[in-house]
Amino acid sequence: MIEFLMHEDHDNVGVAVVDIKRGSPVNGRSLHGKNKPKLKALMEIPLGHKIALQDFKPGDTIIKYGQDIGKVVAAIKKGDHVHVHNVKTKRW
C-alpha cells in the first residue's frame, strides 16, 4: 500500500494520502519518476500533510512538487511531520 506521494524524484518530503500512525512503516511513490522510498513514521501524519524523507537542519530547503516551498526553522528527522511548526516560507 502507498501511504505518501511525491511528484518528483528529488522531492525531500512526501504528502500523506492516508492518516499515518506514529511508528508505522510507510511506503511512498514518485508520480514523475521511479523513486519508491520506504521509511518509519516518527509522528502522526494527518492526511494531506507532509512527511520528511530525510533529516533536515535549520536553514535547509524543503522541496515539494519539485518546488522550493520554504526553509526549515527547527530540526526535522526522517519520518517526522513537516508543517508550520518547523518550516516557514522564504518570502518574509
C-alpha positions in Angstrom: 0.0 0.0 0.0 1.2 3.6 -0.8 0.8 5.9 2.2 2.5 9.0 0.7 3.3 10.5 -2.7 5.9 12.8 -4.2 5.7 14.5 -7.5 9.4 14.4 -8.4 12.2 12.0 -7.5 14.1 14.9 -5.9 11.3 15.9 -3.6 12.5 15.7 0.0 9.0 15.5 1.6 6.1 13.3 0.7 2.4 14.1 1.0 0.3 11.6 3.1 -2.6 10.1 1.1 -3.9 8.4 4.3 -3.7 9.2 8.0 -0.3 7.8 9.1 0.2 6.4 12.6 3.3 7.0 14.6 5.7 4.1 14.4 4.2 2.5 11.3 6.3 1.6 8.3 5.2 3.6 5.3 5.7 3.3 1.5 5.9 6.2 -1.0 5.9 6.7 -4.7 7.1 9.4 -7.1 4.5 10.3 -9.7 7.1 11.5 -12.2 10.0 9.2 -11.6 11.0 5.8 -10.2 11.6 6.7 -6.6 9.7 4.4 -4.1 11.0 5.3 -0.6 10.2 3.3 2.5 10.6 4.7 6.0 9.2 4.6 9.5 6.8 7.4 10.6 8.1 9.0 13.8 5.0 11.1 14.4 1.3 11.0 13.4 1.0 12.5 9.9 -2.5 13.6 9.0 -3.9 13.1 5.5 -2.6 15.8 3.2 0.3 16.7 5.4 4.0 16.3 4.7 6.4 13.6 5.9 10.2 14.2 5.9 12.1 11.8 3.6 15.5 12.8 5.1 16.9 14.6 8.1 16.9 18.4 8.0 18.7 21.1 9.9 17.6 24.8 10.3 18.2 26.7 7.1 17.7 23.7 4.8 15.2 23.9 1.9 12.0 21.8 1.6 11.2 20.6 -1.9 7.6 19.5 -2.6 6.1 19.1 -6.1 9.6 19.8 -7.4 9.4 23.3 -6.0 11.1 25.1 -3.1 8.3 25.6 -0.6 10.2 27.0 2.4 13.1 26.8 4.9 13.5 24.6 7.9 13.3 26.5 11.2 13.6 23.6 13.6 15.5 20.3 13.2 13.4 17.6 11.4 14.2 13.9 11.4 13.4 11.5 8.6 9.8 10.3 9.3 8.7 13.5 11.1 5.7 15.6 10.4 6.7 18.6 8.3 4.3 21.6 8.9 4.2 25.2 10.1 5.9 24.4 13.4 9.2 23.5 11.7 9.0 25.1 8.2 8.4 28.8 7.2 8.1 30.5 3.8 11.2 32.3 2.4 9.0 35.2 1.3 9.0 37.0 4.6 
